[in-house]
Amino acid sequence: MIKFLLRVVILAAVFYGLTYFDVLSGLDIEPNPDGPLGEYGTYLWIGLIFGVINAVVGPVLRLLSLPFVVLTLGLFLLVVNAALLGLTAAVTDRMTIDGFGTALIGGLILALAGWVADQLLDR
């Protein structure tokens, strides 16, 4: 449980970095300054939603797309990550994604951040 919460905090930091430094111009998050934790609470909430969607829906999507993953030697997992990011944007009204390219690059960045988080938390 602690590892999941730390992963959510790392994902929230990645979402904050992506929007603060405007890495992806098509990814917008509207922070809520009146929330319980202020603007940072919005990023924690979006990180939690993405973590839950990735933990619940992610394995199902990866299993259903297994033939495409094998056929493309794993590159289709980028499309699965983009779909999970798009699903997160559909669930929350504070996050918008302008197109599939933005979701694809954002999914790649979040996948790399998740991998780094797993490597750090497994020690």
N, C-alpha and C positions, 0 to 999 in steps of 0.2 A: 504494500500500500504506500509506503514511504517513497519507494522508487517511482511509482506512478505519479505521485504528487510532485516529486522533483522533476520528473519529465515534463509535467504540465507547466511548471515554472520556467523550464528551459524553452519550451515551445512558445510560451507567452513572451519571453525575452526575444525570441526570434521574430515573432509577429511584430513586436514593438520596433525592433531594429529595421525590419523590412519597410514599415510605414514611416518611421522617423527619418530615415536616411533616403526615403523614396527610391528604394532599389527596384521595385516593380511599380511602374506608374499606373497600372490597371488595378492594383490591389489597394483598396481604401478601407480603413477602419475608423469609425466615428466614435471616439472615446466619450464616455459619460462622466463628466466631472462631478455630477451629483450622486453617483453611485456610492455604495458602502465603502469601497476602497479607492474611490476617486477614479482618475483616468486609468490607472494601472489595473484596477479591478476589471475593466473591460477586456484588457489583454489577457488577464488570467482566466476570465470566463470563456473567451474564444479559444484559448489554449486547452481548457478543460473540455469544451465541446469537441474540438478537433481530436483530442486524445481519446475520448469516449467513442467517437465515430470510427476512429482508426482501430480501436480495440474490438468493437462490436461488428461493424460493417466491413472493415478491412479484410479480415480473414475470409469472409464469404465471397467478397469480390475477387480476392486473389485465387480462391479455389475455383470459382466459375470461369475465370479468365486463364486458367492454367494452360489450355492448349495454345492460346495466343502468346503467353509468356514463353512457352517452350519454342514455339515457332519463331519468335523474334529474339530469342536468346536473352530474355529478361527485360528488353526495352519496353515491353507493354506495361511493366510495373510503373513506369512514369505516367502512363495514361490512367492507371488505377489510382495513383497518388493525386493526380489532377482531379479525378472524379471525387475523391474523398474531400479534397479542399473545396470543390464546388458544392458538395453536399453540406459542408460546414457553413459556407456562405448562404446556402438556401435555408438553413435552420435558424441562423441568427440574422437579425435585421441591422446589426451594427457593422457588418462586413459585406463588401461588394467586390466582385471580380468582373472585369470588363470583357474578358474573352478566354478562349481555350488556351491560347499561347501564354497568357499570364498565369492561368491555373497550372499549366504544365511546368513552367519555370518555378513557380511558387511551390508546387509539389516536389520538385527536385530539391529545392533548397531546404524544405521542411524534412524531406527524407534524409538528407545529409545531416541536418541538425539532430534528427531523431537517432541516427546511427552514432553520432558523436556522443549524444546523451547516454545511449546504451553502453558505449565503451567506457564512459566515465563512471557510470553508476554500477557497472559490474565488477569494479575493483574492490 
